[in-house]
């Protein structure tokens, strides 16, 4: 992933507070052979985009529900394939950026006016930021906006998490997807890269 410039980051403070306060739950975990799905304490991380968090947050490790939350792997996709994730017409805005070492990179901002996916291009696409709030973006076949929280927890192979926000990181803790529930229904998914 790219080396991102440091900015004031309120989410880092929130993640530290979440780690201190924690979400009290009685999770029962079952591990499938060869999978590393676990619940762990939030690490001190820097996240470049503001993601809503609350004291009712828990962190889970799962590749399938972090970086692989969209319908297909974006790394080798082209812009037309990325556009196919959106069920409504989409616009693309391209921006140039510069990292701390002065290297240039491209950001591709895809939006249908409601949902957005911003991709960083470096020999392939990486999710820089995303905000999905309705069912008009194709997700991993098991995930859908509007699904019940208990069904989502069943997919994660955990039970009895009493949280409105479930954060899922990949195994290397370089990417997170935040699943936000209201009244036990999935309302929003935010995704992005993490830098330590």
N, C-alpha and C positions, 0 to 999 in steps of 0.2 A: 504494500500500500504506500501511498505517498507520504512524504513528511509534511505535515500541515503546520501553518503558522500558528503561534500561540495567541489566543484571544482570551479575554476574561470569560470564565466559564462558570455559570451558576449551576449547571447540571452536575458538575463534579462535587460541588458542595452538597447538593441534594443527595447524590449517591452515597456520600460519606454519612450524611444524616440517616439515610435509609439503613445503612449498615449498622449504625449505632442503635436506632430505634427498632428496625427489623419488622418483619411481618410474622406474627405468631401463627403458626399453622401446625397441623398434625399430619404432615405428608407421609403417605405410605408409598414407597418407591418400589418398583420392580424393574430389574435390569434385564434387558435382552442380551444374549451372548453377543459380544463384539460391539456393543453400543456403550457410550459413555454418558448417558442421560443421568445427570445428578442435579441436586439442588446445592448451591454453594453461596457463601456470603459474597456480597458485592465487593469487588476490588476497587482500589482507588484508580479510576480511569478518567481520561479526558474525552469528552464527546463534543464534536464540533457543532452540532446542531442542538437546539433546545428541544428536549423531549419532556413531556409532562411526567412527573413522578410524584409519588405521594408516600406517606408513611405506610400505606398499604401496598407495598411493593415486595416482590420476591424475585430472585435471580435463579434461572435454571440453565443448564448447559445442554444444548442440542443443536447439531448442525442442520437437521431437517427443518427446524422451526426458527432458525436464525437466518443465516445467509440463503438457505434454500426455500424461503417462504414464498417466493414467486413461482409461477407455473413452470419455468425452465431456467437453466443456468444462463446468466447473462454474459459471462466472461467472453465467449466466442460469438455472441450474437452481433448482428448489425442493427442499425437504427430502425430499419423496417420490421425486423423481428421484435425489437423492443416495443414498437408501436402496436404490434399485435396483442400485447398484454392488455391494452385498453379496449373496452367494448364500445366506447364512444369515440368521436373524432378527437385527435390529439395534435397538439402543436409542440414543436421542438425549438428550443432556444439554445444556441451554443455560446459559451463564454470561454475566454482564455483566462488562466490563472497562473500564479507563480508561487513555487514553494520556497522554503527558507534558503535553499542553496541557489535560487535564481532560475531553477529549471521551469520550463513552461509546460502546462498541461491543459487539456480541454475538459470542460464540464458540459454535459448534455442534459438540459432540463426538459423532461417530457411532462405534459399536463393535459388533462381533459377539462380543465377549469375547476375541478373539484379535487381530484387526486393528482399527486405529483410523484415522479421518480427522477432524481438527479443522479446521473452517472458520471464517474471519473474515468477517463480513458487513459490506459497505460498498458499497451500490448493486449488489451482486452478491456471490457467494462467491469467496473466495480461500483457498487451502490454507495454513493456519497451520502444521500439523504432520501427519504421518502415519507409520504404521508398518504395513507389510504383510508378513506372514510366511508366508502360504499362498496357494493358488490359489482362495480363496473370495471374492476381490474382483476385479471386472472391470477389466482394464487395457487400455491401448492394444493393439489386436489383434495387434501384433507382439511384445509383452512378456508373459512368464509366469513366475511363480515355478516353479522346477524346470528352467528352460531351461539349456542348456549355455552356458558363458562364450564359447566361440568363435562360437556362433550369435548371441549378443548383440553381440559385437564386429563381426560381419558386418553386423548391422543398423545399427550406428553408423558403418560404413564405415571401420573401423580394423582393424589386425591386430597380433598379437604384443604386446599389452599384458600384461605379466606382473604383474598386480595382483589382489589379492583384493577390493579396493574400487574402484569406478569412480564418480566424482562427475560428474554432468552438470548444467550450469547453462544457463539461458536466455541469449539474446543480450544482454540488458541486465544480466546478473549480478544479478538480483533474486530468483531462485528456484533451488533446487538439489534434485536427486533423487540419492540415494546408493544404488547397487546393490552389494549385498554378496554375494560368492560364497564358497562353501566347497567344496573339492574340485572346482572348476571348474563348480559348479552354483549358479544364482541362488537364494539362501535368503531374502533380505530386501530390501525397498525402503523407504527413509525419505525423506520429502519435506518441504520447508518453505521459507518466505520468508527472504530474506537482507536485512539492512540494512547499508549501508556507513557 
